[in-house]
Amino acid sequence: MTAPERFLIDLVALASVSGDEARAAAFLARRLTDFGWSSVETDRVGNVIGRRGEGKRELLLVGHIDTVPGGPPFRLDGDLLWGRGAVDAKGPLCALVAAGGALPLPEGWRVTVVAAVGEERDSRGMRHRLDCHAPAGCVIGEPSGTTGVTIAYRGRLLLALSAADGGAHRSGDAGPLTATLLSAGSVIDRVMELDDPSRLVIDRPAAAVAAMAGEEREGRSARIEIDVRLPLGADVEAWRADLSSHVREGVAVDCLDAVAAHSVGRSDAMARALAAGVRACGDRPAFLVKGGTADFNLAAGWGCPLAAYGPGDSRLDHTDEERLSLAEFARSVVVLRAGLERFVGPGVS
């Protein structure tokens, strides 16, 4: 077993649900120097940052260390590593660590790896880093399989609908629980009305209930969170205003998260470099667009060459079947290093 594989196994074994990443982050910080990173720090929000090189041009590699709750029990079954985070996204993060730590750096370049916290909740880690970097190129560690290069993600609106009162008899006043539920239904209906099933996923909106709670106890209260995925080109503020207009009187609307969809296109220099890395390993690359949202969308603000890459089948994200082949992980490290070498090489980026 190789050192990167052992590193991945040990990291997946450590639970790191969003908001409780400290133990896994401390482990990562202790181990980064083993993979060629010359300096390591943990910033004030809990992100772990590794650095190599002194050049003015920064190659930035961003993964995330947090996970959603649940998942299959951690175990290694032959070549298959089972456990929450194996695919989303400790596998991709460890691939960035291994490939970036071994990357030959031409004069004028430096490379930084960021293990971000909070990606699965509010991207607080990535938001904190936005003003800390002005990269010449960026790779986001997310599962794409060894031959996939992701070039687009949908946007997101996370809306919280809530209402409360001091209590009343339901026979005369349906109250805040009913009003909140009906409002959530109206918002979801509006998103479905704006959908066009004939279009690609990146061009379609979607909505789902992310959380809900309500009770009658010393008054009546309800809260429903709706996760709305926004298509490419959607105006975030216009969508927020439109959806809010479908909420009933007395129901408050709070926007917990808002980010636009983003696509870089196949001609993007980082996407082309990673595709070249796939070809260098004897495979045919595929450019992917995703229906989810990632720190990729926030990285768009840097305006640099950008793509997402990492081992794993994204259909296993957040499921009880989450698992990653160690052979696939090892191959992704080779692909990444080949692609990153091409990016920092002359005449490519």
Secondary structure, 3 states (H helix, E strand, C coil): CCHHHHHHHHHHCCCCECCCCHHHHHHHHHHHHHHCCCEEEECCCCCEEEEEECCCEEEEEEEECCECCCCCCCEEECCEEECCCHHHHHHHHHHHHHHHHHCCCCCCEEEEEEEECCCCCCCHHHHHHHHHCCCCEEEEECCCEEEEEEEEECEEEEEEEEEEECCCCCCCCCHHHHHHHHHHHHHHHHHHHHCCCCCCHHHCCEEEEEEEEEEECCCEEEEEEEEEEECCCCCHHHHHHHHHCCCCCCCEEEEEEEECCEECCCCCHHHHHHHHHHHHCCCCCEEEEECCCCHHHHHHHHCCCEEEEECCCHHHCCCCCCEEEHHHHHHHHHHHHHHHHHHHCCCCC
